Amino acid sequence: MTITAEPTLLPITSNDDVVRARQLVRSLALECRLSLVEQTKLVTAASELARNTLIHGGGGTIRAGLVESGPRRGVRAVFEDTGPGIPDLDLALTDGWTSGEGLGLGLSGSRRLVDEFELDSEPGRGTTVTVTKWAR
């Protein structure tokens, strides 16, 4: 996999930053020529993950850019925080599970909306979620 340009790094420390993260991902999806449906899926996942970074991780960053793998082009976004981490990854990825205030669709729903999803977290170390959506 090749990164086609230096990814853009944005802080996620407020609701305004969640909006900026969503706008960044949308502009990359347009540049990559994702279909409208694929753009919507990616932006929805990014919005959920940015909100999780803010609410559950206490804030963090998004690093997003275009990637290539052979003839495929796509958008990759990495959400990182140094929050409390996730003690049970399997449970957190279960449809309907919620830590209290949400619908329980953030992580599991985001995973279904993208082509590649990687979750790295442990208590006391924070969480990193990497998602990729490939153009069809």
N, CA, C and O atoms as CSV, one atom per row, in Angstrom:
chain,resi,resn,atom,element,x,y,z
A,1,MET,N,N,0.847,-1.172,0.000
A,1,MET,CA,C,0.000,0.000,0.000
A,1,MET,C,C,0.893,1.236,0.000
A,1,MET,O,O,1.894,1.298,0.714
A,2,THR,N,N,0.516,2.206,-0.803
A,2,THR,CA,C,1.279,3.442,-0.928
A,2,THR,C,C,0.406,4.621,-0.542
A,2,THR,O,O,-0.754,4.709,-0.945
A,3,ILE,N,N,0.976,5.528,0.245
A,3,ILE,CA,C,0.295,6.792,0.556
A,3,ILE,C,C,0.636,7.742,-0.574
A,3,ILE,O,O,1.812,7.957,-0.869
A,4,THR,N,N,-0.384,8.321,-1.216
A,4,THR,CA,C,-0.138,9.131,-2.415
A,4,THR,C,C,0.248,10.568,-2.108
A,4,THR,O,O,0.781,11.255,-2.979
A,5,ALA,N,N,-0.005,11.036,-0.903
A,5,ALA,CA,C,0.375,12.393,-0.494
A,5,ALA,C,C,0.439,12.401,1.026
A,5,ALA,O,O,-0.110,11.518,1.685
A,6,GLU,N,N,1.106,13.391,1.570
A,6,GLU,CA,C,1.190,13.501,3.032
A,6,GLU,C,C,-0.220,13.611,3.612
A,6,GLU,O,O,-0.976,14.501,3.220
A,7,PRO,N,N,-0.586,12.723,4.538
A,7,PRO,CA,C,-1.921,12.810,5.140
A,7,PRO,C,C,-2.096,14.118,5.912
A,7,PRO,O,O,-1.131,14.702,6.407
A,8,THR,N,N,-3.344,14.558,6.002
A,8,THR,CA,C,-3.683,15.751,6.764
A,8,THR,C,C,-3.970,15.341,8.203
A,8,THR,O,O,-4.707,14.386,8.451
A,9,LEU,N,N,-3.385,16.068,9.147
A,9,LEU,CA,C,-3.585,15.807,10.567
A,9,LEU,C,C,-4.421,16.936,11.167
A,9,LEU,O,O,-4.078,18.111,11.040
A,10,LEU,N,N,-5.522,16.563,11.823
A,10,LEU,CA,C,-6.386,17.545,12.482
A,10,LEU,C,C,-6.628,17.122,13.928
A,10,LEU,O,O,-6.748,15.930,14.214
A,11,PRO,N,N,-6.700,18.082,14.834
A,11,PRO,CA,C,-7.066,17.748,16.216
A,11,PRO,C,C,-8.566,17.477,16.301
A,11,PRO,O,O,-9.351,17.989,15.503
A,12,ILE,N,N,-8.946,16.667,17.278
A,12,ILE,CA,C,-10.361,16.453,17.588
A,12,ILE,C,C,-10.512,16.747,19.078
A,12,ILE,O,O,-10.324,15.875,19.926
A,13,THR,N,N,-10.860,18.011,19.373
A,13,THR,CA,C,-10.997,18.429,20.768
A,13,THR,C,C,-12.330,19.124,21.046
A,13,THR,O,O,-12.589,19.543,22.174
A,14,SER,N,N,-13.174,19.245,20.018
A,14,SER,CA,C,-14.470,19.904,20.180
A,14,SER,C,C,-15.434,19.385,19.121
A,14,SER,O,O,-15.029,18.691,18.188
A,15,ASN,N,N,-16.706,19.723,19.269
A,15,ASN,CA,C,-17.693,19.339,18.258
A,15,ASN,C,C,-17.374,19.968,16.906
A,15,ASN,O,O,-17.633,19.359,15.868
A,16,ASP,N,N,-16.817,21.173,16.904
A,16,ASP,CA,C,-16.409,21.807,15.641
A,16,ASP,C,C,-15.340,20.971,14.935
A,16,ASP,O,O,-15.329,20.881,13.708
A,17,ASP,N,N,-14.445,20.361,15.713
A,17,ASP,CA,C,-13.409,19.510,15.120
A,17,ASP,C,C,-14.008,18.250,14.504
A,17,ASP,O,O,-13.503,17.745,13.501
A,18,VAL,N,N,-15.083,17.743,15.101
A,18,VAL,CA,C,-15.774,16.582,14.523
A,18,VAL,C,C,-16.303,16.965,13.148
A,18,VAL,O,O,-16.203,16.182,12.204
A,19,VAL,N,N,-16.863,18.160,13.030
A,19,VAL,CA,C,-17.363,18.649,11.741
A,19,VAL,C,C,-16.202,18.790,10.748
A,19,VAL,O,O,-16.325,18.395,9.589
A,20,ARG,N,N,-15.082,19.350,11.203
A,20,ARG,CA,C,-13.917,19.505,10.318
A,20,ARG,C,C,-13.374,18.149,9.860
A,20,ARG,O,O,-12.954,18.007,8.711
A,21,ALA,N,N,-13.380,17.164,10.741
A,21,ALA,CA,C,-12.922,15.818,10.381
A,21,ALA,C,C,-13.826,15.236,9.295
A,21,ALA,O,O,-13.351,14.635,8.331
A,22,ARG,N,N,-15.121,15.423,9.466
A,22,ARG,CA,C,-16.086,14.939,8.471
A,22,ARG,C,C,-15.864,15.636,7.131
A,22,ARG,O,O,-15.911,14.987,6.086
A,23,GLN,N,N,-15.625,16.949,7.144
A,23,GLN,CA,C,-15.379,17.706,5.908
A,23,GLN,C,C,-14.085,17.253,5.227
A,23,GLN,O,O,-14.030,17.153,4.001
A,24,LEU,N,N,-13.053,16.982,6.014
A,24,LEU,CA,C,-11.791,16.489,5.450
A,24,LEU,C,C,-12.009,15.169,4.726
A,24,LEU,O,O,-11.563,14.997,3.591
A,25,VAL,N,N,-12.684,14.252,5.371
A,25,VAL,CA,C,-12.917,12.932,4.770
A,25,VAL,C,C,-13.785,13.063,3.524
A,25,VAL,O,O,-13.547,12.374,2.532
A,26,ARG,N,N,-14.786,13.935,3.562
A,26,ARG,CA,C,-15.638,14.128,2.379
A,26,ARG,C,C,-14.820,14.669,1.202
A,26,ARG,O,O,-14.987,14.214,0.070
A,27,SER,N,N,-13.943,15.631,1.463
A,27,SER,CA,C,-13.145,16.199,0.368
A,27,SER,C,C,-12.187,15.150,-0.204
A,27,SER,O,O,-11.967,15.119,-1.415
A,28,LEU,N,N,-11.624,14.304,0.634
A,28,LEU,CA,C,-10.757,13.228,0.141
A,28,LEU,C,C,-11.561,12.204,-0.663
A,28,LEU,O,O,-11.088,11.704,-1.683
A,29,ALA,N,N,-12.766,11.896,-0.206
A,29,ALA,CA,C,-13.626,10.950,-0.927
A,29,ALA,C,C,-13.980,11.486,-2.311
A,29,ALA,O,O,-14.022,10.729,-3.281
A,30,LEU,N,N,-14.233,12.785,-2.401
A,30,LEU,CA,C,-14.507,13.408,-3.703
A,30,LEU,C,C,-13.275,13.348,-4.596
A,30,LEU,O,O,-13.371,13.014,-5.778
A,31,GLU,N,N,-12.118,13.672,-4.026
A,31,GLU,CA,C,-10.871,13.651,-4.787
A,31,GLU,C,C,-10.557,12.242,-5.303
A,31,GLU,O,O,-10.008,12.074,-6.392
A,32,CYS,N,N,-10.909,11.253,-4.514
A,32,CYS,CA,C,-10.669,9.857,-4.883
A,32,CYS,C,C,-11.726,9.321,-5.849
A,32,CYS,O,O,-11.590,8.223,-6.390
A,33,ARG,N,N,-12.764,10.102,-6.052
A,33,ARG,CA,C,-13.880,9.747,-6.934
A,33,ARG,C,C,-14.703,8.560,-6.430
A,33,ARG,O,O,-15.128,7.702,-7.204
A,34,LEU,N,N,-14.914,8.534,-5.120
A,34,LEU,CA,C,-15.832,7.542,-4.575
A,34,LEU,C,C,-17.242,7.896,-5.031
A,34,LEU,O,O,-17.573,9.070,-5.190
A,35,SER,N,N,-18.071,6.872,-5.242
A,35,SER,CA,C,-19.467,7.123,-5.600
A,35,SER,C,C,-20.155,7.840,-4.441
A,35,SER,O,O,-19.639,7.861,-3.323
A,36,LEU,N,N,-21.312,8.423,-4.710
A,36,LEU,CA,C,-22.051,9.136,-3.676
A,36,LEU,C,C,-22.382,8.206,-2.505
A,36,LEU,O,O,-22.282,8.607,-1.345
A,37,VAL,N,N,-22.772,6.976,-2.805
A,37,VAL,CA,C,-23.098,6.014,-1.749
A,37,VAL,C,C,-21.849,5.708,-0.913
A,37,VAL,O,O,-21.911,5.689,0.316
A,38,GLU,N,N,-20.719,5.469,-1.584
A,38,GLU,CA,C,-19.476,5.158,-0.864
A,38,GLU,C,C,-18.985,6.365,-0.068
A,38,GLU,O,O,-18.457,6.208,1.033
A,39,GLN,N,N,-19.154,7.571,-0.618
A,39,GLN,CA,C,-18.810,8.786,0.129
A,39,GLN,C,C,-19.624,8.872,1.418
A,39,GLN,O,O,-19.089,9.151,2.491
A,40,THR,N,N,-20.914,8.630,1.292
A,40,THR,CA,C,-21.811,8.721,2.443
A,40,THR,C,C,-21.429,7.705,3.512
A,40,THR,O,O,-21.424,8.026,4.700
A,41,LYS,N,N,-21.113,6.490,3.099
A,41,LYS,CA,C,-20.699,5.459,4.058
A,41,LYS,C,C,-19.425,5.881,4.790
A,41,LYS,O,O,-19.349,5.785,6.015
A,42,LEU,N,N,-18.435,6.344,4.046
A,42,LEU,CA,C,-17.168,6.733,4.649
A,42,LEU,C,C,-17.333,7.931,5.577
A,42,LEU,O,O,-16.795,7.934,6.684
A,43,VAL,N,N,-18.061,8.937,5.142
A,43,VAL,CA,C,-18.256,10.130,5.964
A,43,VAL,C,C,-19.045,9.786,7.229
A,43,VAL,O,O,-18.756,10.325,8.297
A,44,THR,N,N,-20.023,8.906,7.125
A,44,THR,CA,C,-20.783,8.482,8.298
A,44,THR,C,C,-19.873,7.769,9.298
A,44,THR,O,O,-19.918,8.050,10.496
A,45,ALA,N,N,-19.051,6.850,8.802
A,45,ALA,CA,C,-18.107,6.142,9.679
A,45,ALA,C,C,-17.138,7.126,10.331
A,45,ALA,O,O,-16.874,7.038,11.530
A,46,ALA,N,N,-16.612,8.055,9.548
A,46,ALA,CA,C,-15.657,9.038,10.076
A,46,ALA,C,C,-16.307,9.911,11.139
A,46,ALA,O,O,-15.677,10.240,12.144
A,47,SER,N,N,-17.544,10.282,10.927
A,47,SER,CA,C,-18.261,11.106,11.897
A,47,SER,C,C,-18.413,10.361,13.218
A,47,SER,O,O,-18.168,10.925,14.284
A,48,GLU,N,N,-18.816,9.097,13.147
A,48,GLU,CA,C,-18.970,8.279,14.354
A,48,GLU,C,C,-17.638,8.114,15.080
A,48,GLU,O,O,-17.573,8.230,16.303
A,49,LEU,N,N,-16.581,7.845,14.325
A,49,LEU,CA,C,-15.273,7.615,14.935
A,49,LEU,C,C,-14.688,8.894,15.524
A,49,LEU,O,O,-14.045,8.856,16.573
A,50,ALA,N,N,-14.903,10.019,14.860
A,50,ALA,CA,C,-14.441,11.292,15.402
A,50,ALA,C,C,-15.185,11.612,16.701
A,50,ALA,O,O,-14.584,12.086,17.666
A,51,ARG,N,N,-16.481,11.353,16.718
A,51,ARG,CA,C,-17.269,11.592,17.934
A,51,ARG,C,C,-16.802,10.673,19.062
A,51,ARG,O,O,-16.705,11.112,20.207
A,52,ASN,N,N,-16.512,9.407,18.759
A,52,ASN,CA,C,-15.973,8.485,19.769
A,52,ASN,C,C,-14.640,8.986,20.309
A,52,ASN,O,O,-14.377,8.915,21.510
A,53,THR,N,N,-13.795,9.496,19.401
A,53,THR,CA,C,-12.493,10.029,19.810
A,53,THR,C,C,-12.677,11.161,20.802
A,53,THR,O,O,-11.948,11.250,21.790
A,54,LEU,N,N,-13.643,12.022,20.547
A,54,LEU,CA,C,-13.910,13.163,21.417
A,54,LEU,C,C,-14.545,12.728,22.738
A,54,LEU,O,O,-14.068,13.090,23.814
A,55,ILE,N,N,-15.621,11.952,22.645
A,55,ILE,CA,C,-16.415,11.632,23.837
A,55,ILE,C,C,-15.734,10.585,24.719
A,55,ILE,O,O,-15.588,10.783,25.926
A,56,HIS,N,N,-15.322,9.484,24.118
A,56,HIS,CA,C,-14.781,8.371,24.904
A,56,HIS,C,C,-13.274,8.473,25.113
A,56,HIS,O,O,-12.747,8.007,26.123
A,57,GLY,N,N,-12.589,9.084,24.155
A,57,GLY,CA,C,-11.135,9.190,24.259
A,57,GLY,C,C,-10.663,10.495,24.855
A,57,GLY,O,O,-9.467,10.672,25.087
A,58,GLY,N,N,-11.588,11.419,25.109
A,58,GLY,CA,C,-11.205,12.702,25.668
A,58,GLY,C,C,-10.537,13.630,24.670
A,58,GLY,O,O,-9.908,14.616,25.053
A,59,GLY,N,N,-10.675,13.315,23.395
A,59,GLY,CA,C,-10.040,14.109,22.341
A,59,GLY,C,C,-8.857,13.352,21.764
A,59,GLY,O,O,-8.359,12.400,22.364
A,60,GLY,N,N,-8.416,13.785,20.598
A,60,GLY,CA,C,-7.307,13.121,19.920
A,60,GLY,C,C,-7.074,13.749,18.571
A,60,GLY,O,O,-7.144,14.968,18.412
A,61,THR,N,N,-6.792,12.891,17.591
A,61,THR,CA,C,-6.506,13.386,16.245
A,61,THR,C,C,-7.116,12.479,15.189
A,61,THR,O,O,-7.443,11.320,15.444
A,62,ILE,N,N,-7.258,13.045,13.992
A,62,ILE,CA,C,-7.525,12.276,12.779
A,62,ILE,C,C,-6.386,12.590,11.822
A,62,ILE,O,O,-5.980,13.742,11.667
A,63,ARG,N,N,-5.882,11.546,11.188
A,63,ARG,CA,C,-4.879,11.678,10.135
A,63,ARG,C,C,-5.474,10.977,8.922
A,63,ARG,O,O,-5.700,9.768,8.956
A,64,ALA,N,N,-5.730,11.726,7.846
A,64,ALA,CA,C,-6.440,11.159,6.702
A,64,ALA,C,C,-5.772,11.558,5.398
A,64,ALA,O,O,-5.256,12.667,5.256
A,65,GLY,N,N,-5.793,10.624,4.443
A,65,GLY,CA,C,-5.211,10.901,3.145
A,65,GLY,C,C,-5.596,9.848,2.132
A,65,GLY,O,O,-6.325,8.905,2.437
A,66,LEU,N,N,-5.093,10.023,0.915
A,66,LEU,CA,C,-5.343,9.092,-0.179
A,66,LEU,C,C,-4.290,7.994,-0.163
A,66,LEU,O,O,-3.126,8.235,0.157
A,67,VAL,N,N,-4.719,6.779,-0.515
A,67,VAL,CA,C,-3.807,5.639,-0.590
A,67,VAL,C,C,-4.038,4.888,-1.895
A,67,VAL,O,O,-5.095,5.007,-2.515
A,68,GLU,N,N,-3.046,4.123,-2.298
A,68,GLU,CA,C,-3.147,3.271,-3.482
A,68,GLU,C,C,-2.622,1.888,-3.136
A,68,GLU,O,O,-1.707,1.739,-2.326
A,69,SER,N,N,-3.207,0.891,-3.756
A,69,SER,CA,C,-2.723,-0.479,-3.660
A,69,SER,C,C,-2.927,-1.089,-5.036
A,69,SER,O,O,-4.045,-1.446,-5.406
A,70,GLY,N,N,-1.833,-1.208,-5.799
A,70,GLY,CA,C,-1.962,-1.637,-7.187
A,70,GLY,C,C,-2.800,-0.630,-7.933
A,70,GLY,O,O,-2.519,0.568,-7.888
A,71,PRO,N,N,-3.848,-1.105,-8.635
A,71,PRO,CA,C,-4.688,-0.173,-9.394
A,71,PRO,C,C,-5.753,0.525,-8.539
A,71,PRO,O,O,-6.424,1.444,-9.010
A,72,ARG,N,N,-5.906,0.089,-7.286
A,72,ARG,CA,C,-6.963,0.649,-6.428
A,72,ARG,C,C,-6.521,1.951,-5.779
A,72,ARG,O,O,-5.367,2.111,-5.382
A,73,ARG,N,N,-7.479,2.887,-5.680
A,73,ARG,CA,C,-7.275,4.143,-4.944
A,73,ARG,C,C,-8.321,4.205,-3.850
A,73,ARG,O,O,-9.444,3.730,-4.019
A,74,GLY,N,N,-7.944,4.791,-2.735
A,74,GLY,CA,C,-8.887,4.877,-1.632
A,74,GLY,C,C,-8.538,5.988,-0.671
A,74,GLY,O,O,-7.599,6.757,-0.876
A,75,VAL,N,N,-9.329,6.045,0.386
A,75,VAL,CA,C,-9.142,7.017,1.450
A,75,VAL,C,C,-8.892,6.239,2.737
A,75,VAL,O,O,-9.628,5.310,3.070
A,76,ARG,N,N,-7.847,6.634,3.450
A,76,ARG,CA,C,-7.560,6.031,4.756
A,76,ARG,C,C,-7.631,7.125,5.811
A,76,ARG,O,O,-7.117,8.226,5.617
A,77,ALA,N,N,-8.278,6.806,6.937
A,77,ALA,CA,C,-8.369,7.738,8.064
A,77,ALA,C,C,-7.984,6.995,9.336
A,77,ALA,O,O,-8.448,5.883,9.587
A,78,VAL,N,N,-7.130,7.626,10.130
A,78,VAL,CA,C,-6.665,7.052,11.389
A,78,VAL,C,C,-7.094,7.980,12.521
A,78,VAL,O,O,-6.736,9.158,12.536
A,79,PHE,N,N,-7.858,7.448,13.460
A,79,PHE,CA,C,-8.344,8.192,14.622
A,79,PHE,C,C,-7.564,7.704,15.832
A,79,PHE,O,O,-7.549,6.509,16.125
A,80,GLU,N,N,-6.912,8.633,16.538
A,80,GLU,CA,C,-6.093,8.252,17.688
A,80,GLU,C,C,-6.462,9.090,18.908
A,80,GLU,O,O,-6.727,10.287,18.802
A,81,ASP,N,N,-6.473,8.433,20.073
A,81,ASP,CA,C,-6.638,9.162,21.325
A,81,ASP,C,C,-5.767,8.505,22.387
A,81,ASP,O,O,-5.279,7.390,22.203
A,82,THR,N,N,-5.584,9.196,23.479
A,82,THR,CA,C,-4.812,8.666,24.611
A,82,THR,C,C,-5.720,8.518,25.820
A,82,THR,O,O,-5.294,8.681,26.964
A,83,GLY,N,N,-6.966,8.210,25.547
A,83,GLY,CA,C,-7.972,8.069,26.602
A,83,GLY,C,C,-7.823,6.777,27.375
A,83,GLY,O,O,-6.753,6.168,27.381
A,84,PRO,N,N,-8.895,6.359,28.027
A,84,PRO,CA,C,-8.833,5.200,28.919
A,84,PRO,C,C,-8.685,3.856,28.205
A,84,PRO,O,O,-8.383,2.850,28.847
A,85,GLY,N,N,-8.892,3.826,26.895
A,85,GLY,CA,C,-8.811,2.558,26.171
A,85,GLY,C,C,-10.101,1.763,26.290
A,85,GLY,O,O,-11.034,2.156,26.990
A,86,ILE,N,N,-10.132,0.640,25.593
A,86,ILE,CA,C,-11.320,-0.222,25.572
A,86,ILE,C,C,-10.942,-1.557,26.205
A,86,ILE,O,O,-10.100,-2.277,25.666
A,87,PRO,N,N,-11.548,-1.896,27.334
A,87,PRO,CA,C,-11.164,-3.119,28.032
A,87,PRO,C,C,-11.563,-4.415,27.319
A,87,PRO,O,O,-10.861,-5.419,27.442
A,88,ASP,N,N,-12.672,-4.413,26.579
A,88,ASP,CA,C,-13.144,-5.626,25.906
A,88,ASP,C,C,-13.484,-5.281,24.457
A,88,ASP,O,O,-14.579,-4.802,24.163
A,89,LEU,N,N,-12.527,-5.532,23.554
A,89,LEU,CA,C,-12.719,-5.156,22.143
A,89,LEU,C,C,-13.875,-5.916,21.502
A,89,LEU,O,O,-14.647,-5.335,20.739
A,90,ASP,N,N,-14.002,-7.215,21.805
A,90,ASP,CA,C,-15.099,-7.995,21.221
A,90,ASP,C,C,-16.457,-7.434,21.627
A,90,ASP,O,O,-17.362,-7.316,20.801
A,91,LEU,N,N,-16.591,-7.093,22.891
A,91,LEU,CA,C,-17.849,-6.522,23.367
A,91,LEU,C,C,-18.106,-5.169,22.712
A,91,LEU,O,O,-19.230,-4.882,22.300
A,92,ALA,N,N,-17.072,-4.336,22.614
A,92,ALA,CA,C,-17.227,-3.000,22.025
A,92,ALA,C,C,-17.632,-3.070,20.554
A,92,ALA,O,O,-18.245,-2.135,20.038
A,93,LEU,N,N,-17.298,-4.165,19.877
A,93,LEU,CA,C,-17.644,-4.329,18.461
A,93,LEU,C,C,-18.956,-5.088,18.257
A,93,LEU,O,O,-19.326,-5.391,17.123
A,94,THR,N,N,-19.648,-5.393,19.334
A,94,THR,CA,C,-20.920,-6.099,19.260
A,94,THR,C,C,-22.041,-5.119,18.935
A,94,THR,O,O,-22.177,-4.080,19.582
A,95,ASP,N,N,-22.844,-5.459,17.921
A,95,ASP,CA,C,-23.989,-4.613,17.575
A,95,ASP,C,C,-24.883,-4.437,18.790
A,95,ASP,O,O,-25.207,-5.404,19.481
A,96,GLY,N,N,-25.279,-3.202,19.044
A,96,GLY,CA,C,-26.196,-2.908,20.131
A,96,GLY,C,C,-25.528,-2.620,21.462
A,96,GLY,O,O,-26.171,-2.103,22.376
A,97,TRP,N,N,-24.236,-2.948,21.587
A,97,TRP,CA,C,-23.555,-2.652,22.852
A,97,TRP,C,C,-23.263,-1.171,22.917
A,97,TRP,O,O,-22.838,-0.574,21.928
A,98,THR,N,N,-23.487,-0.575,24.074
A,98,THR,CA,C,-23.194,0.836,24.260
A,98,THR,C,C,-22.543,1.039,25.617
A,98,THR,O,O,-22.818,0.312,26.572
A,99,SER,N,N,-21.682,2.031,25.687
A,99,SER,CA,C,-21.030,2.350,26.953
A,99,SER,C,C,-21.947,3.197,27.829
A,99,SER,O,O,-21.583,3.553,28.950
A,100,GLY,N,N,-23.132,3.521,27.322
A,100,GLY,CA,C,-24.083,4.229,28.166
A,100,GLY,C,C,-24.954,5.224,27.446
A,100,GLY,O,O,-26.170,5.222,27.636
A,101,GLU,N,N,-24.362,6.092,26.611
A,101,GLU,CA,C,-25.173,7.180,26.064
A,101,GLU,C,C,-25.527,7.024,24.586
A,101,GLU,O,O,-26.373,7.761,24.081
A,102,GLY,N,N,-24.904,6.090,23.891
A,102,GLY,CA,C,-25.149,5.993,22.453
A,102,GLY,C,C,-26.129,4.895,22.088
A,102,GLY,O,O,-26.729,4.253,22.950
A,103,LEU,N,N,-26.275,4.698,20.783
A,103,LEU,CA,C,-27.160,3.655,20.262
A,103,LEU,C,C,-26.465,2.319,20.151
A,103,LEU,O,O,-27.106,1.307,19.867
A,104,GLY,N,N,-25.161,2.301,20.371
A,104,GLY,CA,C,-24.425,1.051,20.268
A,104,GLY,C,C,-24.090,0.697,18.838
A,104,GLY,O,O,-23.879,-0.478,18.538
A,105,LEU,N,N,-24.031,1.675,17.935
A,105,LEU,CA,C,-23.720,1.397,16.534
A,105,LEU,C,C,-22.419,2.048,16.081
A,105,LEU,O,O,-22.032,1.892,14.923
A,106,GLY,N,N,-21.736,2.772,16.962
A,106,GLY,CA,C,-20.533,3.511,16.576
A,106,GLY,C,C,-19.446,2.651,15.970
A,106,GLY,O,O,-19.148,2.791,14.784
A,107,LEU,N,N,-18.838,1.757,16.754
A,107,LEU,CA,C,-17.734,0.942,16.243
A,107,LEU,C,C,-18.213,-0.138,15.292
A,107,LEU,O,O,-17.655,-0.292,14.205
A,108,SER,N,N,-19.247,-0.899,15.681
A,108,SER,CA,C,-19.712,-1.986,14.818
A,108,SER,C,C,-20.304,-1.438,13.522
A,108,SER,O,O,-20.092,-2.005,12.450
A,109,GLY,N,N,-21.043,-0.342,13.622
A,109,GLY,CA,C,-21.618,0.274,12.426
A,109,GLY,C,C,-20.546,0.832,11.515
A,109,GLY,O,O,-20.612,0.680,10.296
A,110,SER,N,N,-19.548,1.483,12.116
A,110,SER,CA,C,-18.445,2.027,11.312
A,110,SER,C,C,-17.709,0.905,10.587
A,110,SER,O,O,-17.335,1.050,9.423
A,111,ARG,N,N,-17.504,-0.203,11.275
A,111,ARG,CA,C,-16.800,-1.338,10.657
A,111,ARG,C,C,-17.548,-1.836,9.418
A,111,ARG,O,O,-16.925,-2.194,8.419
A,112,ARG,N,N,-18.875,-1.859,9.483
A,112,ARG,CA,C,-19.665,-2.327,8.334
A,112,ARG,C,C,-19.647,-1.346,7.161
A,112,ARG,O,O,-19.852,-1.753,6.017
A,113,LEU,N,N,-19.407,-0.067,7.427
A,113,LEU,CA,C,-19.489,0.955,6.382
A,113,LEU,C,C,-18.212,1.108,5.556
A,113,LEU,O,O,-18.232,1.752,4.507
A,114,VAL,N,N,-17.112,0.532,6.011
A,114,VAL,CA,C,-15.829,0.694,5.320
A,114,VAL,C,C,-15.331,-0.650,4.807
A,114,VAL,O,O,-15.874,-1.699,5.156
A,115,ASP,N,N,-14.293,-0.610,3.973
A,115,ASP,CA,C,-13.735,-1.843,3.423
A,115,ASP,C,C,-12.706,-2.483,4.342
A,115,ASP,O,O,-12.594,-3.707,4.396
A,116,GLU,N,N,-11.959,-1.659,5.061
A,116,GLU,CA,C,-10.956,-2.165,5.996
A,116,GLU,C,C,-11.120,-1.424,7.312
A,116,GLU,O,O,-11.314,-0.209,7.335
A,117,PHE,N,N,-11.040,-2.170,8.407
A,117,PHE,CA,C,-11.255,-1.611,9.750
A,117,PHE,C,C,-10.279,-2.279,10.700
A,117,PHE,O,O,-10.234,-3.506,10.795
A,118,GLU,N,N,-9.501,-1.475,11.400
A,118,GLU,CA,C,-8.558,-2.014,12.377
A,118,GLU,C,C,-8.712,-1.234,13.679
A,118,GLU,O,O,-8.678,-0.003,13.690
A,119,LEU,N,N,-8.880,-1.969,14.771
A,119,LEU,CA,C,-9.063,-1.377,16.094
A,119,LEU,C,C,-7.929,-1.850,16.993
A,119,LEU,O,O,-7.715,-3.051,17.159
A,120,ASP,N,N,-7.204,-0.898,17.570
A,120,ASP,CA,C,-6.112,-1.207,18.484
A,120,ASP,C,C,-6.336,-0.414,19.759
A,120,ASP,O,O,-6.314,0.817,19.741
A,121,SER,N,N,-6.552,-1.113,20.867
A,121,SER,CA,C,-6.815,-0.426,22.127
A,121,SER,C,C,-6.537,-1.353,23.288
A,121,SER,O,O,-6.686,-2.570,23.185
A,122,GLU,N,N,-6.134,-0.763,24.388
A,122,GLU,CA,C,-6.070,-1.489,25.645
A,122,GLU,C,C,-6.179,-0.478,26.775
A,122,GLU,O,O,-5.795,0.682,26.625
A,123,PRO,N,N,-6.704,-0.927,27.904
A,123,PRO,CA,C,-6.902,-0.002,29.014
A,123,PRO,C,C,-5.610,0.735,29.388
A,123,PRO,O,O,-4.539,0.140,29.505
A,124,GLY,N,N,-5.755,2.045,29.570
A,124,GLY,CA,C,-4.640,2.878,29.976
A,124,GLY,C,C,-3.734,3.345,28.854
A,124,GLY,O,O,-2.812,4.125,29.093
A,125,ARG,N,N,-3.977,2.881,27.627
A,125,ARG,CA,C,-3.097,3.229,26.515
A,125,ARG,C,C,-3.794,4.006,25.406
A,125,ARG,O,O,-3.128,4.516,24.505
A,126,GLY,N,N,-5.091,4.105,25.450
A,126,GLY,CA,C,-5.804,4.816,24.400
A,126,GLY,C,C,-6.258,3.892,23.292
A,126,GLY,O,O,-6.159,2.669,23.397
A,127,THR,N,N,-6.756,4.496,22.229
A,127,THR,CA,C,-7.361,3.744,21.130
A,127,THR,C,C,-6.944,4.338,19.792
A,127,THR,O,O,-6.864,5.555,19.624
A,128,THR,N,N,-6.681,3.442,18.845
A,128,THR,CA,C,-6.429,3.836,17.461
A,128,THR,C,C,-7.359,3.023,16.569
A,128,THR,O,O,-7.388,1.794,16.643
A,129,VAL,N,N,-8.115,3.716,15.727
A,129,VAL,CA,C,-8.987,3.055,14.756
A,129,VAL,C,C,-8.554,3.521,13.375
A,129,VAL,O,O,-8.478,4.721,13.109
A,130,THR,N,N,-8.271,2.560,12.497
A,130,THR,CA,C,-7.869,2.858,11.124
A,130,THR,C,C,-8.921,2.295,10.179
A,130,THR,O,O,-9.265,1.115,10.248
A,131,VAL,N,N,-9.429,3.148,9.296
A,131,VAL,CA,C,-10.425,2.714,8.315
A,131,VAL,C,C,-9.967,3.095,6.909
A,131,VAL,O,O,-9.316,4.120,6.704
A,132,THR,N,N,-10.324,2.244,5.950
A,132,THR,CA,C,-10.023,2.507,4.551
A,132,THR,C,C,-11.257,2.202,3.732
A,132,THR,O,O,-11.944,1.207,3.962
A,133,LYS,N,N,-11.531,3.070,2.772
A,133,LYS,CA,C,-12.608,2.861,1.807
A,133,LYS,C,C,-12.003,2.944,0.419
A,133,LYS,O,O,-11.368,3.942,0.077
A,134,TRP,N,N,-12.193,1.908,-0.385
A,134,TRP,CA,C,-11.628,1.848,-1.734
A,134,TRP,C,C,-12.640,2.275,-2.778
A,134,TRP,O,O,-13.823,1.953,-2.671
A,135,ALA,N,N,-12.180,2.999,-3.789
A,135,ALA,CA,C,-13.042,3.355,-4.910
A,135,ALA,C,C,-13.372,2.097,-5.691
A,135,ALA,O,O,-12.525,1.216,-5.839
A,136,ARG,N,N,-14.579,2.009,-6.183
A,136,ARG,CA,C,-15.023,0.816,-6.938
A,136,ARG,C,C,-14.770,0.997,-8.404
A,136,ARG,O,O,-15.075,0.106,-9.197
